[in-house]
Amino acid sequence: MYDFAIIGLGAAGAQLALAMCEDPYFNNKQILILEKEETVTNDKRWSYWQKGDSKFDPLVTQQWHQGAFIGPTGSHQELKLAPYSYKSINSKDFFEYAYEKLNKQPSVTIIYDSVEQVIKDTHTHLLKGIHNEYKSRVCFDSRIDNPIPTQMEKSVMLWQHFKGWHIKCTKEVFHPDRFIMMDFSYRHTDTSFIYVLPYSKNEALIECTAFTSEVYKDDKQYESLIKKYLADLAVSDYEIVAVEKGKIPMSDYPFHKHTAGNYVKIGTAGSWVRPSTGYSFYYISKYVHRLIEAIKTDSLSQLHLLSKKTRWLDSIFLEVLDKENAKGPLIFEDMYTKNAIQQIFAFLDGETSIWEDMNIIMSFKKMPFLKGLMRYVLR
Ligand SMILES: Cc1cc2nc3c(=O)[nH]c(=O)nc-3n(C[C@H](O)[C@H](O)[C@H](O)COP(=O)(O)OP(=O)(O)OC[C@H]3O[C@@H](n4cnc5c(N)ncnc54)[C@H](O)[C@@H]3O)c2cc1C
């Protein structure tokens, strides 16, 4: 019998396990980690904004203090981020670091098994894996319903989907000190844009991203915008050194609804991914901290990680993007050109007061949001 089981050693499971190992409270507790994949194949870059320092800073490969937003009408906003900065971590570095630390902990057992079912009893959880069965007092589970039954909950289901090329070119065309958050001068007729992480003057990740209900069926839809971006920089001689492709749910589906008492859904499965942005890495560290405190005070069952206000604002925003997707670029333009970037980050992090929220909301055109609110109320 284990004290704690973590299903899934992904971004959330690994951050939770690391935080447990760093806290003396867990020294004499037995922690089981069940992960279905023996090797980390999905190498991606996790980027996030953050104020000040964090314990993962030694893993940060790149950090920017400036950014830029380019709107669909040609508006250009320079973003001076202080006291925030935008940081990037390679998931492979993160997992190597996590595995090294966790493997050294006598209290941690990592087993490669795919958990098919969790049966809850009053005080224990029986975890049925393909190879074996396990028992644990507390269970943290990062599995998501597959497929996601959004219809049942009348939720909006969009995807943040993207394909990026990490390129090296001979010409020096990038500004290594400044990343591009969104460039809407490159878009299709939906909410799509170009995102650029420059690593040096002649090396960058150029990603075509879209927030839509369906992912693009043809990779050419991503690649055509990337190629146009490069052509406008007059870059023809380049090498693609890596490709990043993925999709992240942007949904107000209550993934966390199965959380109960000592059974806690974490990561995407716990609704820890901010639906309006698709970002999660920074939120995971926040939620993990609160989870640890709740374990230590034996108050897991009273823990409410998600703010109702933030979820409500996200739902209305998703309603707008879902039904009036072509208006997305103008909405982002209003947000980035009429508000300070520090306010935007705090708003997206759910760290603003209701008055600060109102200031941001007032900067949007009212009609799409009023219609979105109506649809949300009538769901
Ligand atoms: C290409 C790409 C780029 C991204 N970039 C960013 C970014 O820049 N910034 C950001 O904040 N977010 C980014 N994300 C999103 C981020 O990776 C996710 O939000 C985050 O990984 C969610 O964490 P998680 O632990 O819930 O899921 P995951 O990290 O996917 O981990 C889930 C784990 O559970 C395991 N598992 C699943 N089922 C079982 C089972 N039955 N039994 C045992 N184990 C199981 C999986 O193998 C996996 O290891 C990106 C995503 C992708 C795909």
The ligand as a Gaussian input file, in Angstrom:
#p B3LYP/6-31G(d) Opt

LIG

0 1
 C        4.136000      20.647000     -28.846000
 C        3.589000      21.260000     -27.569000
 C        4.067000      22.481000     -27.124000
 C        3.572000      23.059000     -25.935000
 N        4.054000      24.274000     -25.525000
 C        3.617000      24.788000     -24.353000
 C        4.154000      26.020000     -23.882000
 O        4.967000      26.665000     -24.554000
 N        3.724000      26.482000     -22.670000
 C        2.812000      25.800000     -21.902000
 O        2.484000      26.244000     -20.789000
 N        2.273000      24.649000     -22.350000
 C        2.639000      24.125000     -23.550000
 N        2.112000      22.963000     -24.003000
 C        1.044000      22.332000     -23.210000
 C        1.616000      21.478000     -22.098000
 O        2.577000      20.568000     -22.588000
 C        0.472000      20.714000     -21.432000
 O       -0.515000      21.632000     -21.015000
 C        0.993000      19.928000     -20.250000
 O        1.921000      18.954000     -20.694000
 C       -0.151000      19.258000     -19.525000
 O        0.396000      18.516000     -18.467000
 P       -0.201000      17.113000     -18.025000
 O        0.688000      16.586000     -16.975000
 O       -1.640000      17.276000     -17.745000
 O       -0.140000      16.227000     -19.342000
 P        1.122000      15.556000     -20.000000
 O        2.321000      16.421000     -19.859000
 O        0.689000      15.168000     -21.367000
 O        1.372000      14.264000     -19.109000
 C        0.450000      13.215000     -18.998000
 C        1.271000      11.952000     -18.701000
 O        0.378000      10.904000     -18.346000
 C        0.803000       9.710000     -18.994000
 N       -0.377000       8.849000     -19.100000
 C       -1.473000       9.054000     -19.853000
 N       -2.343000       8.038000     -19.693000
 C       -1.781000       7.192000     -18.813000
 C       -2.221000       5.954000     -18.245000
 N       -3.375000       5.396000     -18.576000
 N       -1.400000       5.344000     -17.359000
 C       -0.200000       5.894000     -17.017000
 N        0.267000       7.047000     -17.535000
 C       -0.526000       7.689000     -18.415000
 C        1.325000      10.204000     -20.344000
 O        2.176000       9.263000     -20.949000
 C        2.052000      11.486000     -19.929000
 O        3.393000      11.236000     -19.568000
 C        2.562000      22.388000     -25.201000
 C        2.056000      21.176000     -25.665000
 C        2.543000      20.614000     -26.844000
 C        1.970000      19.307000     -27.316000

